[in-house]
């Protein structure tokens, strides 16, 4: 279930609190300047249903229970922040909304109770391209976002940022052709009270191979995105328009899968570690069917939070900024204030 503010705030040490405050200040500032989300700024969203398809031996729980059907909203975006340095230091940063930018892809899924289709829902799952995260902790992520683009080579050498894992997340093409991973793990408690760790991923419903990967010659170099190629003549919103047409005229379908690991070693919470699927296979848990895109107004009201979870699912807690669970824990304490900054910023908002 969702962690209370008291749970999240009282558990951390003072140093972790400082790291969170630094990230929160940056995210609030960016949200205010761009009138939108501090990351995953410009996206496209659609509504539909999720049909739970868990196998008979899946741990019993009230959420992922075979045959249940939930209304859902799915949002796609690119992970980059909306700000680009302005060549003129006297002017504010420019705002990047171009789908041709070299970057990854992201999917966020919101589950509603069967009789509801609006509100915050009861479970959010946020995933990105790339099997694992490229930093191990909240401290490493905070260091990265406060290091200017083009100046992150020292972070690679120091092991704060893994360029191989960052580069692995780069994608081009349709949002509907990518594999998306939660990267952070959740606590999952079944009806018997057994605690396990769980990760999620989303794949195309046809189970086809992932498309859109970049060739090995492309390197991130420590930067989470790079400018488009000068000779890329696709339209600026090609990903969003592609998704809109597919949803409204063809429907879009995904499989949500889960990977379960015994909660016997907190080291497996390391977001840079991939759980070998030969030993911890991906299991289908839901079929997602999308058939109508959201209006601009609906997307403006749409909110996601890593801490909005079903009673059987929870964020692991971290005490320090270096703990492997610190990324999810930090998100839960940052998102609320960043959302409020976006809502308070002048219209029109970026959605």
RAVEN-V383437 format. One record per backbone hydrogen bond with DSSP energy under -1.0 kcal/mol. CO is the residue of the C=O (numbers start at 1). NH is the residue of the N-H. Records with the same first field share a line. If there is no record, write none. Layout:
# RAVEN-V383437
CO=NH  NH
This chain:
# RAVEN-V383437
4=8
5=9
6=10
13=17
14=18
15=19
16=20
17=21
18=22
19=23
20=24
21=25
22=26
23=27
24=28
25=29
26=30
27=31
28=32
29=33
30=34
31=35  36
35=350
44=76
45=294
46=74
47=291  292
48=72
49=289
50=70
51=287
52=67
55=58
60=191
63=65
65=68
68=52
70=50
71=112
72=48
73=110
74=46
75=108
76=44
77=106
82=96
84=94
88=91
94=84
98=101
102=226
103=171
105=129
106=77
107=127
108=75
109=125
110=73
111=122  123
113=116
123=111
125=109
127=107
128=181
134=162
137=141
138=142
139=143
140=144
141=145
142=146
144=147
148=151
152=156
153=157
154=158
155=160  161
162=166
163=167
164=168
166=169
167=170
174=177
175=178
177=211
180=202
181=128
182=184
186=198
187=314
188=196
190=193
194=190
196=188
197=261
198=186
199=259
200=182
201=257
202=180
203=255
204=207
212=172
215=218
220=223
226=102
229=232
235=238
236=99
237=241
238=242
239=243
240=244
241=245
242=246
243=247
244=248
245=249
246=250  251
252=290
253=205
254=288
255=203
256=285  286
257=201
258=283
259=199
261=197
262=264
265=268
266=269
267=270
270=273
271=133
276=279  280
283=258
285=53
286=256
287=51
288=254
289=49
290=252
292=47
295=299
296=300
297=301
305=308
307=309
308=124
310=313
312=189
314=187
319=13
320=323
321=139
323=326
325=329
326=330
327=331
328=332
330=334
331=335
334=338
335=339
336=340
337=341
338=342
339=343
340=344
341=345
